[in-house]
């Protein structure tokens, strides 16, 4: 019996969720962080990455709380239950385009990395050295079986690849960067802090490198009501003391709230996962930029093809792409299945699961075989879909929660009542800020694309 599985089949081990969430975050985009730091400087890169990290953690915590209150198991279910079916339809469409673009890019990366390896082994004239055949081989033998898994918990071993490779890339670049600083000092042409248009180029890269909002709700839905502690035996459901009770004050009810163990663990999962990525991203960006002040969008290109340590990183990032594909397939399949069940009144079944998986797999595989670079299309889809799920939806949820009114017979007589009323005003302020920031990033990205600048570079590891 799997001890990490609860009697209801849900995941009891929070570290499985940590690895799955890291896998949802980490992708080939980490290789663009030195380029982002080049645009805003060594201090600016850390500053902007820290701000986005803080926003991302807050947005994910908002989403899981609303998901728990509405018992939502997917992002589109959450939007349907809170913002209505029309908004859910628009959100589902943008999410589907967003994740399909990511799935196609993962197949392209797989072919770009392993084709030269197959050519060295079998010869350039061999049929096995053909890029398209390489993609088909890895897609059919590795990616499709993983994509057919019915739960994210079953991807726990492949999800560790992302954490391992982020750690390897971080250690390798940090070691080389520190050695360079000791021998030669800080390069003369290094930027320290930059604002303006370069900042939006960097923010665009950082924002979408942290994207995990679509996957966080299914990960939370699979978490058991009583998961194991991270390290040692945990306490009872957390009693949070909001404020000390002033002597003589009639509070009417206890000044405490019980936060479920499940929600408490998920807060820890989000914080640990995002912090791992934050530290890794900053170190890769910092030392990659120090090593190569004129770094390209893919830092591995700056090392050439004869560096065996970075060649291992190339293969590792391709393995990350393979591991990320089924994690992106999960929400895409959920959206298509929901649409089929709604339109055809078809109940959920194993046959529907297999059919939709094969449909998504075939469509993305054919697209990856026909093209090698989606360029601006990926940037536009990423900007629209990413902005909606990362900023717009969490902002609208905050506004909706802040506008909820009490019944007329309730009086704000207790200290907790007043605290909850203050939180509503905070939500009413924070919600429009989220929406406004998303709109600003979208407009800035659209302007940058129209001017021909490179944003959210589509990384090809060669």
C-alpha positions as CSV (number, residue, x, y, z in Angstrom):
1,X,0.0,0.0,0.0
2,X,1.3,3.5,-0.8
3,X,1.7,5.2,2.5
4,X,1.7,8.6,0.8
5,X,-1.9,8.0,-0.2
6,X,-4.9,8.7,2.0
7,X,-7.9,6.2,2.1
8,X,-9.7,8.5,-0.3
9,X,-6.8,8.3,-2.8
10,X,-5.5,11.8,-2.1
11,X,-1.9,12.7,-1.5
12,X,-0.7,12.8,2.1
13,X,2.9,13.7,1.5
14,X,3.4,17.5,1.1
15,X,6.9,17.1,-0.4
16,X,5.2,15.4,-3.4
17,X,3.2,18.6,-3.8
18,X,6.3,20.7,-3.4
19,X,8.1,18.9,-6.3
20,X,5.0,19.0,-8.5
21,X,4.6,22.7,-7.9
22,X,8.3,23.3,-8.6
23,X,7.9,21.3,-11.8
24,X,5.0,23.5,-12.8
25,X,7.2,26.6,-12.3
26,X,10.6,25.6,-13.5
27,X,11.1,25.3,-17.3
28,X,13.5,26.4,-19.9
29,X,12.6,30.0,-18.9
30,X,15.2,29.8,-16.2
31,X,17.9,30.0,-18.9
32,X,16.6,33.5,-19.8
33,X,17.2,35.0,-16.3
34,X,20.8,36.2,-17.1
35,X,19.3,38.0,-20.1
36,X,16.6,39.6,-17.8
37,X,19.4,40.6,-15.3
38,X,21.3,42.1,-18.3
39,X,18.3,44.4,-19.0
40,X,17.9,45.7,-15.4
41,X,21.2,45.1,-13.7
42,X,22.6,42.9,-10.9
43,X,20.6,44.7,-8.2
44,X,17.6,45.4,-10.3
45,X,17.2,41.8,-11.3
46,X,17.1,40.7,-7.6
47,X,14.7,43.6,-6.8
48,X,12.2,42.8,-9.6
49,X,12.4,39.1,-9.0
50,X,11.7,39.6,-5.3
51,X,8.7,41.8,-6.0
52,X,7.2,39.2,-8.4
53,X,8.0,36.4,-6.0
54,X,6.0,38.2,-3.3
55,X,3.1,38.9,-5.7
56,X,3.1,35.3,-6.9
57,X,3.0,33.8,-3.4
58,X,0.1,36.1,-2.5
59,X,-1.9,35.3,-5.6
60,X,-1.5,31.5,-5.1
61,X,-2.6,31.8,-1.4
62,X,-5.7,33.7,-2.6
63,X,-6.5,31.1,-5.2
64,X,-6.3,28.1,-2.8
65,X,-8.5,29.8,-0.2
66,X,-11.2,30.6,-2.7
67,X,-10.8,27.0,-4.1
68,X,-11.3,25.5,-0.6
69,X,-14.3,27.7,0.0
70,X,-15.9,26.7,-3.3
71,X,-14.6,23.1,-3.4
72,X,-13.0,23.8,-6.8
73,X,-10.7,21.2,-8.3
74,X,-9.5,23.2,-11.3
75,X,-8.9,26.8,-12.3
76,X,-11.9,26.9,-14.6
77,X,-14.1,25.5,-11.8
78,X,-13.0,28.2,-9.5
79,X,-13.8,30.9,-12.1
80,X,-17.2,29.4,-12.8
81,X,-18.2,29.3,-9.2
82,X,-17.0,32.8,-8.4
83,X,-17.1,34.9,-11.6
84,X,-19.8,33.1,-13.7
85,X,-19.8,30.8,-16.7
86,X,-19.0,33.5,-19.3
87,X,-15.8,34.6,-17.6
88,X,-15.0,30.9,-17.1
89,X,-15.4,30.2,-20.8
90,X,-13.0,33.1,-21.7
91,X,-10.6,32.0,-19.0
92,X,-10.7,28.4,-20.2
93,X,-10.0,29.4,-23.8
94,X,-6.9,31.5,-22.9
95,X,-5.6,28.9,-20.5
96,X,-6.0,26.2,-23.2
97,X,-4.0,28.3,-25.7
98,X,-1.4,29.1,-23.0
99,X,-0.7,25.5,-22.0
100,X,-0.9,24.1,-25.6
101,X,1.8,26.6,-26.6
102,X,3.9,25.5,-23.6
103,X,3.4,21.8,-24.6
104,X,4.5,22.5,-28.2
105,X,7.6,24.3,-27.0
106,X,8.6,21.4,-24.7
107,X,8.4,19.0,-27.8
108,X,10.5,21.5,-29.8
109,X,13.1,21.7,-27.0
110,X,13.3,17.9,-26.8
111,X,14.1,17.7,-30.5
112,X,16.6,20.5,-30.5
113,X,18.6,18.9,-27.7
114,X,18.5,15.3,-28.6
115,X,18.9,15.5,-32.4
116,X,22.6,16.5,-32.2
117,X,23.2,13.7,-29.7
118,X,21.5,11.1,-32.0
119,X,23.5,12.5,-34.9
120,X,26.8,12.0,-33.0
121,X,25.8,8.4,-32.1
122,X,24.3,7.2,-35.4
123,X,25.8,9.6,-37.9
124,X,24.4,12.6,-39.6
125,X,23.0,10.5,-42.5
126,X,21.1,8.2,-40.3
127,X,17.3,8.4,-40.2
128,X,17.6,8.4,-36.4
129,X,19.4,11.8,-36.7
130,X,16.3,13.4,-38.1
131,X,14.9,16.0,-35.7
132,X,11.3,15.0,-36.3
133,X,11.9,11.3,-35.7
134,X,13.7,12.2,-32.5
135,X,10.6,14.2,-31.3
136,X,8.3,11.3,-32.2
137,X,10.5,8.7,-30.4
138,X,10.6,10.7,-27.1
139,X,7.0,11.7,-27.4
140,X,5.7,8.2,-28.0
141,X,7.9,6.3,-25.6
142,X,8.2,8.8,-22.6
143,X,5.8,11.7,-22.9
144,X,2.6,10.0,-23.9
145,X,2.6,7.3,-21.1
146,X,3.3,10.1,-18.5
147,X,0.5,12.2,-20.0
148,X,-2.0,9.4,-19.6
149,X,-1.6,9.4,-15.8
150,X,-4.8,10.3,-14.0
151,X,-3.4,12.2,-11.1
152,X,-0.6,14.6,-10.4
153,X,0.6,12.5,-7.5
154,X,1.7,9.8,-10.0
155,X,4.2,12.3,-11.5
156,X,6.1,12.7,-8.2
157,X,9.3,11.1,-9.5
158,X,9.5,12.9,-12.8
159,X,8.8,16.2,-11.0
160,X,12.0,15.8,-9.0
161,X,13.9,16.3,-12.2
162,X,13.0,20.0,-12.3
163,X,14.3,20.6,-8.8
164,X,17.5,18.5,-9.4
165,X,18.3,20.4,-12.7
166,X,17.6,23.8,-11.2
167,X,19.9,22.9,-8.4
168,X,22.6,21.7,-10.8
169,X,22.3,24.8,-13.0
170,X,22.4,27.0,-10.0
171,X,25.5,25.4,-8.4
172,X,27.3,25.2,-11.8
173,X,26.8,28.9,-12.7
174,X,27.4,30.0,-9.1
175,X,30.7,28.1,-8.9
176,X,31.9,29.5,-12.3
177,X,30.7,33.0,-11.4
178,X,32.4,33.1,-8.0
179,X,35.7,31.8,-9.5
180,X,35.4,34.6,-12.2
181,X,34.8,37.2,-9.5
182,X,37.9,36.0,-7.5
183,X,40.1,36.0,-10.5
184,X,39.0,39.0,-12.5
185,X,36.6,41.0,-10.3
186,X,33.3,42.5,-11.4
187,X,33.2,43.3,-15.2
188,X,33.4,47.0,-16.0
189,X,30.3,47.1,-18.2
190,X,27.9,45.5,-15.7
191,X,24.7,47.3,-15.1
192,X,23.6,47.8,-11.5
193,X,20.0,49.0,-11.7
194,X,17.8,50.0,-14.6
195,X,14.2,51.2,-15.0
196,X,12.0,52.0,-18.0
197,X,11.5,49.8,-21.0
198,X,14.2,47.3,-20.0
199,X,12.4,46.7,-16.7
200,X,9.3,45.5,-18.5
201,X,11.4,43.2,-20.6
202,X,12.8,41.6,-17.4
203,X,9.4,41.6,-15.6
204,X,7.8,39.8,-18.6
205,X,10.4,37.1,-18.3
206,X,10.2,36.8,-14.5
207,X,6.4,36.8,-14.3
208,X,5.9,33.9,-16.7
209,X,8.9,32.0,-15.2
210,X,6.9,31.9,-11.9
211,X,3.6,30.9,-13.6
212,X,2.0,28.0,-11.7
213,X,-1.5,29.3,-11.0
214,X,-3.2,26.9,-13.4
215,X,-1.6,23.8,-11.7
216,X,-1.8,25.0,-8.0
217,X,-5.5,24.2,-7.7
218,X,-5.4,20.6,-9.0
219,X,-2.3,20.1,-6.7
220,X,-4.3,21.5,-3.8
221,X,-7.4,19.4,-4.7
222,X,-5.3,16.2,-4.5
223,X,-3.8,17.1,-1.1
224,X,-5.3,15.1,1.8
225,X,-7.3,16.8,4.5
226,X,-4.7,15.5,7.0
227,X,-1.3,15.5,5.2
228,X,1.9,14.5,6.9
229,X,4.1,17.3,8.4
230,X,7.1,18.4,6.3
231,X,9.7,17.2,8.8
232,X,8.3,16.0,12.1
233,X,5.0,15.3,13.8
234,X,2.7,18.4,13.4
235,X,0.4,20.0,15.8
236,X,-3.4,20.0,15.8
237,X,-5.3,22.4,13.5
238,X,-3.6,25.7,13.8
239,X,-5.1,28.1,16.3
240,X,-4.1,31.6,15.2
241,X,-4.4,34.3,17.9
242,X,-5.4,37.4,16.0
243,X,-5.0,40.0,18.8
244,X,-4.8,39.9,22.6
245,X,-8.2,40.4,24.2
246,X,-8.4,43.7,26.0
247,X,-9.6,43.4,29.6
248,X,-13.3,44.1,29.9
249,X,-14.0,44.0,26.1
250,X,-17.1,42.0,25.2
251,X,-15.8,40.2,22.1
252,X,-19.0,38.1,21.5
253,X,-16.9,35.2,20.1
254,X,-13.4,33.9,20.4
255,X,-10.7,36.1,18.8
256,X,-9.2,33.1,17.0
257,X,-9.8,31.2,13.8
258,X,-9.0,27.6,12.9
259,X,-7.0,27.1,9.8
260,X,-7.3,23.6,8.5
261,X,-4.1,21.4,8.4
262,X,-4.6,21.0,4.7
263,X,-4.6,24.8,4.1
264,X,-1.7,25.3,6.4
265,X,0.3,22.6,4.6
266,X,-0.5,24.1,1.2
267,X,0.7,27.5,2.4
268,X,4.0,25.9,3.3
269,X,4.1,24.0,0.0
270,X,3.6,27.3,-1.9
271,X,6.2,29.2,0.2
272,X,8.8,26.4,-0.1
273,X,8.3,25.9,-3.8
274,X,8.4,29.5,-4.7
275,X,11.4,30.2,-2.5
276,X,13.4,27.4,-4.1
277,X,12.6,28.8,-7.5
278,X,13.3,32.4,-6.3
279,X,16.8,31.5,-5.0
280,X,17.7,29.4,-8.0
281,X,16.4,32.1,-10.5
282,X,18.4,34.9,-8.8
283,X,21.6,32.9,-8.6
284,X,21.3,31.8,-12.2
285,X,20.5,35.3,-13.3
286,X,23.2,37.0,-11.2
287,X,26.2,34.8,-12.1
288,X,25.1,34.1,-15.7
289,X,25.1,37.8,-16.3
290,X,28.4,38.3,-14.5
291,X,30.0,35.6,-16.6
292,X,28.6,37.0,-19.9
293,X,27.7,40.7,-19.8
294,X,26.4,40.4,-23.4
295,X,24.5,37.2,-22.7
296,X,21.8,36.0,-25.1
297,X,18.3,34.9,-24.2
298,X,19.7,31.4,-23.6
299,X,22.7,31.5,-21.3
300,X,23.8,28.0,-22.4
301,X,24.5,29.4,-25.9
302,X,27.3,31.5,-24.4
303,X,29.2,28.5,-23.3
304,X,29.5,26.9,-26.8
305,X,29.1,23.2,-27.5
306,X,32.4,21.9,-26.0
307,X,31.6,22.6,-22.3
308,X,30.7,19.2,-20.9
309,X,29.2,20.6,-17.7
310,X,26.8,22.8,-19.7
311,X,26.1,20.0,-22.2
312,X,24.8,18.0,-19.2
313,X,22.7,21.1,-18.3
314,X,21.3,21.1,-21.9
315,X,20.3,17.5,-21.6
316,X,18.9,18.1,-18.1
317,X,16.7,21.0,-19.3
318,X,15.4,18.8,-22.1
319,X,14.4,16.2,-19.4
320,X,12.7,19.1,-17.5
321,X,10.7,19.8,-20.7
322,X,9.7,16.2,-20.9
323,X,8.6,16.2,-17.3
324,X,6.7,19.5,-17.7
325,X,4.7,18.3,-20.7
326,X,2.3,16.0,-18.7
327,X,1.9,18.6,-16.0
328,X,0.7,21.1,-18.6
329,X,-1.4,18.4,-20.2
330,X,-3.4,17.9,-17.0
331,X,-5.3,21.3,-17.0
332,X,-5.6,21.2,-20.8
333,X,-7.3,17.8,-20.6
334,X,-9.5,19.0,-17.8
335,X,-10.7,22.0,-19.9
336,X,-11.5,19.9,-22.9
337,X,-13.2,17.2,-20.9
338,X,-15.4,19.8,-19.2
339,X,-16.4,21.2,-22.5
340,X,-17.3,17.8,-24.0
341,X,-19.3,16.8,-20.9
342,X,-21.1,20.1,-21.0
343,X,-21.9,20.1,-24.8
344,X,-22.6,16.4,-25.3
345,X,-23.7,15.5,-21.7
346,X,-21.1,12.8,-21.7
347,X,-20.1,11.5,-18.3
348,X,-16.5,11.2,-17.2
349,X,-14.9,7.9,-18.1
350,X,-11.6,6.2,-18.8
351,X,-12.4,6.3,-22.5
352,X,-12.9,10.0,-22.5
353,X,-9.7,10.5,-20.5
354,X,-7.7,8.5,-23.1
355,X,-9.5,10.1,-26.1
356,X,-8.8,13.7,-24.9
357,X,-5.2,12.9,-24.0
358,X,-4.6,11.4,-27.4
359,X,-6.3,14.4,-29.1
360,X,-4.0,16.9,-27.2
361,X,-0.9,14.8,-27.7
362,X,-1.5,14.4,-31.5
363,X,-2.3,18.1,-32.1
364,X,0.8,19.4,-30.2
365,X,3.0,16.7,-31.7
366,X,2.0,17.5,-35.3
367,X,2.4,21.3,-34.6
368,X,5.9,20.7,-33.2
369,X,6.9,18.6,-36.2
370,X,5.7,21.3,-38.7
371,X,7.4,24.3,-37.1
372,X,10.6,25.1,-35.2
373,X,9.8,28.5,-33.7
374,X,6.5,30.1,-32.7
375,X,8.2,33.4,-31.9
376,X,5.8,36.3,-31.5
377,X,2.8,34.0,-31.4
378,X,4.1,32.4,-28.1
379,X,4.8,35.9,-26.7
380,X,1.3,37.1,-27.4
381,X,-0.4,34.0,-26.1
382,X,1.8,34.0,-23.0
383,X,1.2,37.6,-22.3
384,X,-2.6,37.3,-22.6
385,X,-3.1,34.0,-21.0
386,X,-0.4,34.5,-18.3
387,X,-1.7,38.0,-17.4
388,X,-5.2,36.7,-17.0
389,X,-4.5,33.8,-14.7
390,X,-1.7,35.5,-12.8
391,X,-3.1,39.0,-12.2
392,X,-6.6,39.6,-13.6
393,X,-8.5,36.6,-12.0
394,X,-6.8,36.9,-8.5
395,X,-7.5,40.6,-8.6
396,X,-11.2,40.1,-9.5
397,X,-11.5,37.5,-6.7
398,X,-10.1,40.0,-4.2
399,X,-12.6,42.7,-5.3
400,X,-15.5,40.2,-5.1
401,X,-14.5,39.1,-1.6
402,X,-14.1,42.7,-0.5
403,X,-17.6,43.7,-1.8
404,X,-19.4,40.9,0.1
405,X,-21.8,42.6,2.6
406,X,-23.0,41.4,5.9
407,X,-26.7,40.9,6.6
408,X,-28.5,44.0,7.9
409,X,-29.0,42.5,11.4
410,X,-25.3,42.1,12.0
411,X,-23.5,44.8,14.0
412,X,-19.8,45.4,14.0
413,X,-19.5,45.2,17.8
414,X,-16.7,42.8,18.2
415,X,-13.0,43.3,17.6
416,X,-12.9,40.4,15.1
417,X,-15.8,42.0,13.2
418,X,-13.8,45.2,12.9
419,X,-10.7,43.3,11.8
420,X,-12.6,41.4,9.1
421,X,-14.0,44.7,7.9
422,X,-10.5,46.1,7.6
423,X,-9.5,43.1,5.6
424,X,-12.3,43.8,3.2
425,X,-10.9,47.3,2.6
426,X,-7.4,45.8,2.0
427,X,-8.9,43.4,-0.5
428,X,-10.8,46.3,-2.3
429,X,-7.5,48.1,-2.6
430,X,-5.3,45.1,-3.5
431,X,-7.7,43.7,-6.1
432,X,-7.6,46.7,-8.5
433,X,-3.8,46.9,-8.0
434,X,-3.5,43.3,-9.2
435,X,-5.8,44.0,-12.2
436,X,-4.0,47.3,-13.0
437,X,-0.6,45.6,-12.8
438,X,-1.7,42.9,-15.2
439,X,-3.1,45.4,-17.6
440,X,0.1,47.4,-17.5
441,X,2.3,44.4,-18.2
442,X,0.0,43.4,-21.1
443,X,0.1,46.9,-22.7
444,X,3.9,47.2,-22.2
445,X,4.4,43.7,-23.7
446,X,2.2,44.5,-26.6
447,X,4.1,47.8,-27.2
448,X,7.5,46.0,-26.9
449,X,6.4,43.3,-29.4
450,X,5.2,45.9,-31.8
451,X,8.5,47.7,-31.7
452,X,10.4,44.4,-32.4
453,X,12.0,44.0,-29.0
454,X,12.6,40.5,-27.7
455,X,10.3,39.6,-24.7
456,X,9.7,36.3,-23.0
457,X,12.2,34.7,-25.4
458,X,11.3,31.4,-26.7
459,X,14.4,29.4,-25.6
460,X,15.8,26.8,-27.9
461,X,18.7,24.8,-26.3
462,X,21.3,24.0,-28.9
